[in-house]
Amino acid sequence: MNNKPLLIRGGTVVNADREFAADVLCVAGKIAAIGARALSEAPAGCQTLDASGQYLLPGGIDPHTHMQLPFMGTVTMDDFFTGTAASLAGGTTSIIDFVIPDPQQPLMEAYRTWRGWAEKSAADYGFHVAVTWWGESVHADMGRLVQEEGINSFKHFMAYKNAIMCDDETLVNSFRRALELGAMPTVHAENGELVYLLQQEVARMGITGPEGHPLSRPPMVEGEAANRAIAIADVLGVPIYIVHVSCIESAEAIARARARGQRVYGEVLAGHLLIDDSVYRHPDFATAAAHVMSPPFRPKVHQDFLWRGLQSGQLHTTATDHCTFCARQKAAGLGSFAKIPNGCGGIEERMAVIWDAGVNSGRLTPSEFVAITSSNTARLFNLYPQKGCIAEGADADLVLWDPQGTKTISVKTQHSKGDFNIFEGRTVRGIPSHTLSQGRLVYANGELRATPGVGRYIKRQPFGPDFAAAKTRAQDLAPAAVAR
């Protein structure tokens, strides 16, 4: 791959805090100069890229993907190469995927497995590590992962009973350990006991198709779990990040906690912003099953509330939960919706559909778009300012964004190996014309130049700003015994 110095001329730089016209010089994978210095310091014979009429954005960061995931007896269609290649085509230059140990499996063993799978990645990557059980070895492995391997976040599934679900004891122990280590606890908030009960009740009604999936996971199931996780984090004094917030009940729980001053952060999926639950009643089983993911798509009233959460700053990041199962794999649930492998794609489409529905509608400014697709994730998971901003010394992960460019999304033209696109037929205005990863052009006007194995594993330091504040606050409020 060519990694010659590259000068990007005539564009409008958009960061989370402001927009400004400037040239940008990229050298050796980094942003070397911005503005007048970029032109004066550009070496003779350096490549140039005309950005006239376009925005120059920090590369997108997707904080929630599942590449090559073994789940419900099968493995996703996209591996770490095909999935990250698709991400580069859509303007996302970094992902944070998930290591998910089996119950009783050592965390370090699972981590090494995922690291091996990810070596073929075409884009930079990191991991959250799931805590699926508790014991002394988990306590010890969390320390090793943070201190030696650059992991600064741990995932907790409150759903999937009899598999990877965390009970409250595990949540409490893991949250306490995360606080000690300066790592962010993240949670999939659904009450697994209620889901398990409702799945059986819905089946007894004779509803076995995909339309039963949202009935078994109503919004309050998510809201209860979000409230519970937030309460545990509040008592322990640890920041918390709620993944794939899909409904009013969960978003309100985050907003209430933040109004009290609690450090709670919410993530929204592109799909939940744009797709409603009517998809589960499609007469074709394969089409309805292709939309089965957890939490499920919700009635339209929830979508507007999620947009308002992003606008108000009560919700902070956008992701995809990219997890591609094909029709043959989804057909495992022909006789029972509970056996349909959960997951949808979207990593290539996230940036464009959010720009089209968000910026083009006036819901978001370009700077707010950058915040929710890149900068906020970088800040929360301690990647900033290496990633998430256009600044001298930052990684040259950049997207040249054509605000007038259009594209009609289709499974026929996507780069993901999935056989279904949840945004099929949607025409978007505002698309990436070029993507740079580590200063290299990896996507240019429809031509994908992804290369297996060039993506780097990015270590993330613990004890972000939130943890320093939490420690200080705990010390300030520390109780003392009464002298009698």
C-alpha positions in Angstrom: 0.0 0.0 0.0 1.2 3.5 -0.8 1.9 5.5 2.3 3.5 8.6 0.6 2.8 12.0 2.2 -0.6 13.2 1.2 -1.9 16.8 1.1 -5.7 17.3 1.2 -6.5 20.7 -0.2 -9.5 23.0 -0.2 -11.8 21.1 2.2 -13.8 22.2 5.3 -12.4 20.5 8.4 -15.1 19.4 10.9 -14.3 18.5 14.5 -16.7 18.0 17.3 -16.1 21.6 18.4 -16.0 23.6 15.2 -15.7 23.8 11.4 -12.9 25.6 9.5 -11.5 25.7 6.0 -7.9 24.3 6.0 -5.5 22.1 4.1 -4.3 19.0 5.9 -0.9 17.2 5.4 -0.6 13.6 6.3 2.9 12.0 6.7 3.8 8.6 8.0 0.3 7.8 9.1 -0.1 10.9 11.2 -1.6 14.4 10.6 1.6 16.5 10.3 0.2 20.0 9.7 -3.0 21.8 9.3 -3.7 25.2 7.5 -1.0 27.4 6.0 1.8 25.1 7.3 0.3 22.1 5.6 1.0 23.7 2.2 4.4 25.1 3.1 5.7 21.8 4.6 4.3 19.5 1.9 7.3 17.7 0.4 8.0 17.9 -3.3 6.1 15.3 -5.3 3.7 14.5 -2.5 0.2 13.2 -3.4 -2.6 15.7 -3.4 -6.3 15.2 -3.0 -8.8 17.9 -4.0 -11.4 18.3 -1.2 -13.2 21.4 -2.8 -16.9 21.4 -1.8 -16.4 18.6 0.7 -16.0 18.1 4.4 -13.0 16.5 6.0 -14.1 14.4 9.0 -12.3 12.3 11.6 -12.7 8.6 10.7 -15.7 7.0 12.2 -15.3 4.8 15.3 -17.8 2.0 15.8 -17.8 1.0 19.5 -20.0 -2.0 19.0 -19.3 -4.7 16.4 -19.2 -8.5 16.4 -16.9 -9.9 13.7 -16.5 -13.6 13.4 -18.7 -14.1 16.4 -19.6 -17.7 17.4 -23.2 -17.4 18.6 -26.2 -19.8 19.0 -24.3 -22.6 17.3 -23.1 -20.7 14.2 -20.6 -18.0 13.2 -21.2 -14.6 11.6 -20.6 -14.2 7.9 -18.2 -11.3 8.3 -14.8 -12.0 9.7 -12.4 -9.3 10.8 -11.2 -8.7 7.2 -14.5 -8.5 5.4 -16.2 -6.6 8.2 -13.5 -4.0 8.5 -13.2 -3.7 4.7 -16.9 -2.8 4.7 -16.4 -0.3 7.5 -13.7 1.5 5.5 -16.0 1.8 2.5 -18.5 3.5 4.8 -16.0 5.9 6.4 -15.5 4.0 9.7 -11.8 3.6 10.3 -11.7 1.9 13.8 -13.9 -0.6 15.6 -14.1 -1.8 19.2 -15.2 -5.5 19.0 -16.1 -7.9 21.8 -14.3 -10.8 23.4 -17.0 -13.0 24.8 -15.7 -15.9 26.9 -17.9 -19.0 27.4 -19.1 -19.5 31.0 -16.2 -20.7 33.1 -13.7 -20.0 30.3 -10.7 -17.9 31.4 -10.9 -14.4 30.1 -7.2 -14.4 28.9 -7.8 -17.6 26.9 -10.8 -16.0 25.1 -8.9 -12.8 24.6 -6.0 -14.6 22.9 -8.5 -16.4 20.6 -10.1 -13.1 19.5 -6.7 -11.4 19.0 -5.8 -14.3 16.7 -8.9 -13.9 14.7 -8.5 -10.1 14.4 -5.0 -10.3 12.9 -6.5 -10.1 9.4 -8.3 -6.8 10.2 -8.0 -4.1 7.5 -8.8 -1.3 10.0 -7.5 -0.4 13.5 -9.4 -2.3 16.3 -9.7 -2.7 20.0 -11.8 -4.9 22.3 -14.3 -4.8 25.1 -14.0 -8.0 27.1 -17.2 -9.6 28.4 -17.5 -10.8 32.0 -19.7 -13.9 31.7 -19.1 -15.5 35.1 -17.3 -14.6 38.3 -14.4 -16.2 40.2 -10.9 -15.4 41.4 -9.4 -16.0 38.0 -11.8 -13.5 36.5 -10.7 -10.9 39.1 -7.0 -11.6 38.2 -7.5 -11.7 34.4 -9.3 -8.4 34.5 -6.2 -6.9 36.0 -3.9 -8.5 33.4 -6.2 -7.3 30.6 -6.1 -3.7 31.8 -2.5 -3.5 32.8 -0.8 -5.6 30.1 -3.2 -5.7 27.1 -4.7 -2.3 26.9 -8.3 -3.2 27.6 -10.2 -0.4 29.4 -13.8 -1.6 29.2 -15.7 -4.7 30.2 -19.1 -5.9 28.9 -21.9 -7.4 30.9 -24.9 -9.2 29.3 -28.0 -8.9 31.5 -29.8 -11.1 29.0 -29.3 -14.6 27.5 -30.3 -16.7 30.5 -28.6 -20.1 30.8 -25.8 -18.8 28.6 -23.8 -15.6 29.2 -26.2 -13.7 31.4 -24.7 -11.9 34.5 -26.6 -12.1 37.7 -26.5 -9.1 40.2 -23.6 -10.7 42.2 -21.5 -10.8 39.1 -22.4 -7.3 38.1 -21.4 -6.0 41.6 -18.1 -7.8 41.7 -17.2 -6.9 38.2 -18.2 -3.2 38.5 -16.1 -3.0 41.7 -13.1 -4.5 40.0 -13.5 -2.2 37.0 -13.6 0.8 39.3 -10.3 -0.3 40.9 -8.7 -0.8 37.5 -10.0 2.4 35.9 -12.0 0.5 33.2 -15.5 1.4 32.0 -18.2 -1.2 32.7 -20.7 -1.5 29.8 -24.0 -3.3 29.9 -26.4 -4.9 27.5 -29.5 -4.0 29.5 -32.4 -6.5 29.2 -33.9 -8.4 32.1 -32.9 -11.9 31.1 -35.3 -13.6 33.5 -38.3 -11.7 32.1 -37.2 -12.4 28.5 -36.9 -16.1 29.3 -40.4 -16.2 30.8 -42.0 -14.1 28.0 -40.4 -16.3 25.3 -42.2 -19.3 26.7 -45.5 -17.4 27.2 -45.5 -16.0 23.6 -44.8 -19.5 22.3 -47.7 -20.9 24.3 -50.0 -18.4 22.5 -49.0 -20.1 19.2 -46.8 -17.3 18.1 -43.5 -18.9 16.9 -42.5 -16.6 14.0 -40.2 -13.5 14.2 -43.2 -11.4 15.2 -42.9 -13.1 18.6 -39.4 -11.6 19.1 -40.4 -8.0 20.1 -43.3 -9.4 22.2 -40.8 -11.3 24.3 -38.6 -8.2 24.8 -40.9 -5.2 25.4 -39.4 -1.8 26.2 -39.8 -2.1 30.0 -37.6 -5.3 30.0 -34.8 -3.0 28.8 -35.8 -0.1 31.0 -35.8 -2.2 34.2 -32.3 -3.6 33.4 -30.9 -0.1 32.6 -32.3 1.2 35.8 -30.8 -1.6 37.8 -27.4 -1.4 36.2 -27.4 2.4 36.7 -28.4 2.0 40.4 -25.6 -0.5 41.0 -23.1 1.8 39.3 -24.3 4.7 41.4 -23.9 2.9 44.7 -20.4 1.8 43.8 -19.4 5.2 42.3 -18.3 3.9 38.9 -19.1 5.4 35.5 -21.3 3.2 33.3 -21.9 2.9 29.5 -25.3 1.4 28.3 -25.0 -0.2 24.9 -27.7 -0.1 22.1 -30.3 2.0 23.9 -33.4 1.3 21.9 -36.4 2.7 23.8 -37.9 5.6 25.7 -37.7 3.7 29.0 -34.0 3.1 28.8 -33.2 6.6 27.5 -35.2 8.1 30.3 -33.3 6.1 32.9 -30.0 7.5 31.5 -31.4 11.1 31.4 -32.7 10.9 35.0 -29.3 9.6 36.3 -27.4 12.3 34.4 -29.7 14.9 35.8 -28.6 13.7 39.3 -25.0 14.2 38.2 -24.2 10.5 37.7 -21.7 9.6 35.0 -23.8 7.5 32.7 -23.4 7.2 28.9 -25.7 5.9 26.2 -25.1 4.3 22.8 -27.6 4.2 20.0 -27.6 1.9 17.0 -28.2 3.4 13.5 -30.9 0.7 13.0 -32.8 1.7 16.0 -32.9 5.3 14.8 -34.4 4.5 11.4 -36.3 1.1 11.5 -39.5 0.3 13.3 -41.0 -3.0 14.6 -43.3 -3.4 11.6 -40.5 -5.4 9.9 -41.3 -8.4 12.2 -44.7 -8.8 10.6 -43.4 -9.1 7.1 -45.1 -12.1 5.4 -41.8 -13.5 4.2 -40.0 -15.4 7.1 -36.5 -14.7 5.8 -37.1 -11.0 5.7 -38.7 -10.8 9.1 -36.0 -13.0 10.6 -33.2 -10.9 9.1 -34.3 -8.1 11.4 -34.1 -10.2 14.6 -31.7 -8.6 17.0 -31.7 -7.7 20.6 -33.0 -5.3 21.7 -35.5 -5.5 18.8 -36.6 -2.6 16.6 -39.3 -0.6 18.4 -42.5 1.3 17.4 -41.8 4.6 15.7 -42.5 6.7 18.8 -39.2 5.5 20.3 -37.1 6.6 17.3 -37.9 10.3 17.8 -37.0 10.1 21.5 -33.6 8.6 20.6 -32.9 11.4 18.2 -33.8 13.9 20.9 -31.5 12.1 23.2 -28.6 12.6 20.8 -29.6 16.2 20.2 -29.7 17.0 23.9 -26.5 15.2 24.8 -28.1 12.6 27.0 -27.1 9.9 24.5 -23.6 10.0 23.3 -22.4 7.5 20.7 -23.8 5.7 17.6 -22.9 2.1 16.7 -24.1 -0.8 14.6 -23.9 -4.0 16.6 -22.7 -5.3 13.2 -23.4 -9.1 13.5 -24.2 -10.7 10.1 -26.1 -14.0 9.9 -27.4 -15.2 6.6 -30.8 -16.5 5.7 -29.7 -20.1 6.1 -28.4 -19.4 9.6 -31.5 -17.5 10.6 -33.6 -20.4 9.4 -32.5 -22.3 12.5 -35.5 -20.5 14.1 -38.1 -21.6 11.6 -40.0 -23.3 14.4 -39.2 -20.9 17.2 -38.3 -17.2 17.1 -36.1 -17.8 20.2 -33.7 -19.9 18.1 -33.1 -17.3 15.4 -29.5 -16.1 15.7 -29.6 -12.5 16.8 -27.9 -9.9 14.7 -28.0 -7.4 11.8 -25.4 -5.7 9.7 -24.8 -1.9 9.1 -21.2 -1.0 9.6 -20.8 0.3 6.0 -24.1 2.3 6.2 -24.0 3.8 9.7 -22.3 7.1 8.8 -24.4 7.8 5.6 -27.8 6.9 7.1 -27.1 9.0 10.2 -25.9 12.0 8.1 -28.9 11.7 5.8 -31.5 11.4 8.6 -29.7 13.6 11.1 -27.8 16.4 9.4 -30.0 16.7 6.3 -33.1 17.0 8.5 -31.6 19.6 10.8 -31.5 17.3 13.8 -27.7 17.4 13.9 -25.0 19.9 12.9 -22.0 18.5 11.2 -20.0 18.9 14.4 -22.6 17.0 16.4 -22.4 14.3 13.7 -18.7 14.0 14.3 -19.2 13.9 18.0 -21.7 11.0 17.9 -19.9 9.0 15.2 -16.3 9.4 16.4 -15.2 11.9 19.0 -17.4 10.9 21.9 -16.4 7.2 21.5 -12.7 8.2 21.4 -13.1 10.3 24.6 -15.1 7.7 26.5 -12.7 4.8 25.8 -9.5 6.9 26.1 -8.5 7.0 22.4 -8.7 10.8 22.2 -6.9 12.8 20.7 -5.0 9.9 18.9 -8.4 9.3 17.2 -11.7 11.2 17.0 -10.3 14.6 15.9 -8.4 16.3 13.2 -5.4 17.7 15.0 -1.6 17.7 14.4 -0.2 14.5 15.8 -3.4 12.6 15.6 -3.7 9.4 13.5 -4.4 10.2 9.8 -7.8 8.4 9.9 -9.9 10.7 7.8 -13.0 10.7 5.7 -13.6 13.1 2.8 -17.3 13.6 2.9 -19.4 14.7 -0.1 -22.5 16.3 1.3 -24.2 16.3 -2.1 -23.2 12.8 -3.1 -26.0 10.2 -3.2 -26.3 6.5 -3.0 -29.1 3.9 -3.0 -28.2 1.2 -0.4 -28.5 -2.4 -1.6 -27.3 -5.8 -0.6 -26.1 -6.1 -4.2 -23.5 -3.4 -3.8 -22.5 -3.7 -0.2 -19.1 -5.0 0.8 -20.3 -7.0 3.8 -20.6 -10.7 3.3 -24.1 -10.7 4.8 -27.0 -11.5 2.4 -29.4 -8.9 3.7 -29.3 -5.1 4.2 -31.7 -3.6 6.8 -31.4 -0.3 4.9 -32.2 -1.8 1.5 -33.6 0.7 -1.0 -32.9 3.7 1.1 -31.4 6.6 -0.9 -29.0 8.7 1.2 -27.5 12.2 0.4 -24.1 12.6 2.0 -21.6 9.8 1.5 -17.8 9.3 1.8 -15.9 9.9 -1.4 -12.5 8.9 0.1 -11.4 7.2 3.3 -7.9 7.3 4.8 -6.6 4.8 7.3 -3.1 5.4 8.8 -2.6 8.0 6.1 -3.3 5.6 3.2 -6.2 5.9 0.8 -8.2 2.8 1.4 -11.4 3.9 -0.4 -11.6 6.3 -3.3 -14.7 7.1 -5.3 -16.3 3.7 -5.0 -13.0 1.7 -5.2 -12.2 -0.2 -2.1 -8.5 -0.8 -1.5 -8.6 -2.7 1.8 -5.7 -5.0 2.7 -5.9 -7.8 5.2 -3.7 -7.5 8.2 -2.8 -3.8 8.1 -5.2 -2.9 10.9 -3.4 -2.3 14.2 -4.5 -3.5 17.7 -4.8 -0.2 19.6 -4.1 -0.4 23.4 -6.3 1.9 25.5 -5.0 3.3 28.8 -7.2 3.0 31.9 -8.3 5.8 34.2 -9.8 8.3 31.8 -11.0 11.7 33.1 -14.2 10.2 34.5 -12.3 7.9 36.9 -10.1 10.7 38.3 -13.3 12.7 39.0 -15.0 9.7 40.5 -12.1 9.0 42.8 -11.9 12.6 44.0 -15.7 12.7 44.6 -15.5 9.5 46.6 -12.8 10.9 48.8 -14.7 14.1 49.3 -17.9 12.2 50.3 -16.1 9.5 52.4 -18.0 8.8 55.6 -16.3 8.8 59.0 -17.2 6.9 62.1 -18.8 8.9 65.0 -16.4 9.3 67.9 -18.4 8.4 71.1 
